[in-house]
Amino acid sequence: KKTSSPSLGKDRADTVIIGGGCVGVSLAYHLAKAGLKDVVLLEKSELTAGSTWHAAGLTTYFHPGINLKKIHAYSIKLYEKLEEETGQSVGFHQPGSIRIASTPTRVDEFKYQMTRAGWHPTEQYLITPEKVQELFPLLNMDKVLAGLYNPGDGHIDPYSLTMALAAGARKYGAQLNYPIQVTDLNSRSDGTWEVETPLGIIRAKRIVNTAGFWARDIGKMIDLPHPLIPVHHQYVVTSTIPEVKALKTELPVIRDLEGSYYLRQERDGLLFGPYESEEKMKLQDSWVTNGVPPGFGKELFESDLDRIMEHIEAAMEMVPVLRKADIVNTIAGPITYSPDILPMVGPHQGVRNYWVAIGFGYGIIHAGGIGKYLSDWILEGEPPFDLIELDPNRYGKWTTTEYTAAKARESYGFNNIVGYPKEERFAGRPTERISGLYHLLKSRCSMGFHAGWEQPHWFYKPGDETGYKPSFRRTNWFDPVGREYKQVMEKVGVIDLSPFGKFRVKGTDSVKLLDHLFANAVPKVGSTNISHMLTPRGKVYAELTVSQLYPGEFMLVTGSGSELHDLRWIEEKVTTGGYKVEIENVTDEMGVLGVAGPYARQVLQKLTNEDLSHGSFKFLQCKHLKLSNIALIAIRISYTGELGWELYHTKEDSVALYSAIMEAGQKEGIDDFGTYALNALRLEKGFRAWGAEMNCDTNPLEAGLEYFVKLNKPADFIGKQALKQIKEKGLKRRLVYLTLETDNIDPEGNESVWHNGKVIGNTTSGCFSYGTQQSLAFAYVPTELSKVGQKLEVELLGKNYPATIIQEPLVLTEPTRIRLQRKDESPKI
C-alpha cells in the first residue's frame, strides 16, 4: 500500500539500499530476514520503476558460468515458495525451457555445457529432435539437431515478484520508503555515510547502490563512473493464436540461438524477444552523457519493428503459427548493460562501505540469488562462494564511456553467439592500458585481453594459420604453442608480463600488516615468496608474490584480473586494523618482462656486471640491478618452472630492455612466447593458479598449498583459526593431478569427473602436455578417490575419456633438478 506522504521514518540506519527494483527489494528482504535491524530502502518514484516492471521475466537454471548457476538455482527455489511465505501471488510459470541447436557447432556447445552441468545439482538434459517436438509441437523441425532442456525453467511476473519480496521485507522489519530521491552522498572519516534526501539526512553504516539505470548517477555523486549503459530491448506480444489456445499444457520457453531470440507462451498468444546485431541495436547514449531524464520511471521508448525484422522472420520460420498472428503490443524499454553483460556485485575498491548490485541485463533471474549472496557477504564478512566474474573491481580507469558503449553493443549483439573456450571479443580494443611492447608485438601474435591489457597468447611464424580461430577441439594455435613450449624448455624465451597487478607497501607497520594478511612468513630483505591471503573461513582470497626490497618496503604482485580485488581487501584490513602503512598501486607505471629457459642466465649476464651465477643470485632472491644500463628490480622466479627472472622496470623502458635482451640472445636462439605456452609449462610443473585450483571456494589444504601456509608462525593471520579446525576435521576432497587419454581435444577446466557411472568431482584446469604428449588436468575429487594410480574418467564434449591420478609434477622444476643434481640423484625429465 502507498503511504500518502512519504517520510524518512528514521535518521540512522545500518544499511541504506538505493533503488527499488527487484534486486534492491530482494536485498532488503534477505537482510531483514537474516535479522539485520535498520534496513532502509529508498526509491525515488515507485517500486519496479525502471527496468523491472517491463521485463519479460524469464527464469532459467542455465548459465554457462559455474557459480552463477548457484544464483539462478537459488532464485528459482525462492520464487517457488515466495507466495506461500508472503501471501502475495507471484505469477510463476515453470513449463521448462529448450535451447535449440541448428548447427553441429551448437551441438558441440551443448555437450560442452552438459559436462559443466554434471557436477551441479540442477536438472539439465541434452535431448533429441523427437523429444524437442514432443515438448513444443508447434516447431518447424527442419533445422533442429538437438535441444538443451531445463525442466524447471519458465517465467515470472516481475511486478508481482517484486511486490511479494517487498511484502516479505516489511514483514521482517525492513523499511521501504518511496517516493524519496537520494540527492547526495557524503562519506565521513569514520567510514559511515550521510545520505541526503529532500526530507532530511540518514546516517548509514553502509550504502548499497541497486539503482538500475540510475546507478551511474548515484556513482557520480562520489566520483565513481560506473561503466553502464542502457540498451533498447524490444519484445513483441501477439493476440490469441488458435493452435496455442488448443494446447493442453503450457509450451516451454524456446531460445532459438541462431535466430537470436526467445519465445514463450503469453496467455493464449506468444511473446517473442530478439537480440539485434551489433550494428542495428540501439543504445541510449544520451543518458550516459547527460544522466537519465528527471521523472523517467515507467516510460518506454518508441518501438522500431524494422530493426528486428530478420529475427521476426527467423521466428516465423521456426514457429510457423506466428505468421498468422497479430502483434497486439510491442515493448521497447531500457535494460542496463555492463561491458560484458555480467552485473557488478560487491564492495567497491577506493570507497569505504559502498556496495553495488548494478548492471543487471537479467535482473529477474538474478534478483533472488544476488539478494541472498550479498546479504550473506554483508553479514558474515565474506561471500558464501566465489563470484570474481561479478567483481565490480574488474573495471578501472581504463574503462571509458567509448569502451563501455562498444562492448555493450558487442555483448548485446553476441547474446546468443557460440560460447567457445578461451573466448576473445574484440570490440573496444585496445584500451589505453597497453604495455610498452604492444605496438612492437601486436602484428606478430594473437593478443588476449586481460583486465584492460593486451597480452600475447601465442606468436606467428611463417606458414602458421594466423588469427583467432576458436574451437572446442585443437585449433590453429596447438602447434605454435608446442613450438614456444620447446623454446623455453630447450633455449630461452621472453614473455610480456606487464598486466600483473603491482603494489608497493611501506611504513612502520608494513611487516606487521603483511604478517597478519598472509598465511606465509614475511620474506627477508632481498627475498621473495609466494603468499596467500585467506578469508576468515580459511578460503583462498588471493595469491601474490611478496618481495622485501628494503627493510620494511615491499612489492606485492598479483594476477591482472585480481588487481583491485586484492587491493580493496588489503586497504580494508589496513583501515580496520589501523596499520600505519602507505600503499601505492604501481600497476600501470611498471612493465614486466619474463625471461626463462636454460640459457636465461647466459643471455642476461651479457647485459650486466652483477653476478647472476646460482651462488650469487639464488632462486627466490630479488635485487636492484641494471641491465644494459636500465635500472630494474630482478626476481629469480618463473611461472614456467624453468631457470628464469622477472624484470620489473619503468614502462617507458620496456622497448629498450626487450630489444637489448633479444639482441643479446641471438646466439642462444632467443624467441618470444605467450601465455598459452606459459599455461602448459605451469601445468606440467604442477603449479596451481588462482581462479582455477584455488579461490574463495577452496581452502589451501585441499588445494595442496600446505607448503605456503605457516600454521605455526606466531602472528594470528586471517583464517588461521579456521584452518586449524579444517585440518583437525580432515579433508573431504583433494586436488589431484591427472593424465588423460584423449584424441583431438584437451581439458580446459570445469569438466565433470566420473567414477563408476557417477559424477564425483570436477577439473579445474587442463591442457596438452607437450613434454609427455598427453592431456593433463587438475581436478577435485573425494579424498577416498584421491590416491595415485586411481582410475577415473573425464567428460569432454559428451564422451568420457580414461584418466589416471599420477604423482605430481609431470616435469620437475629447474630448482628441484639442480637440487637433485647436487645430491647426485638422477632427475626425471
Order of alpha helices (4+ residues) and beta strands (2+ residues): beta-alpha-beta-beta-alpha-beta-beta-alpha-beta-alpha-beta-beta-alpha-beta-beta-beta-beta-alpha-beta-alpha-beta-beta-beta-alpha-alpha-beta-beta-beta-alpha-alpha-alpha-beta-beta-alpha-beta-beta-alpha-beta-beta-beta-alpha-beta-beta-alpha-beta-beta-beta-alpha-beta-alpha-alpha-beta-beta-beta-beta-beta-beta-alpha
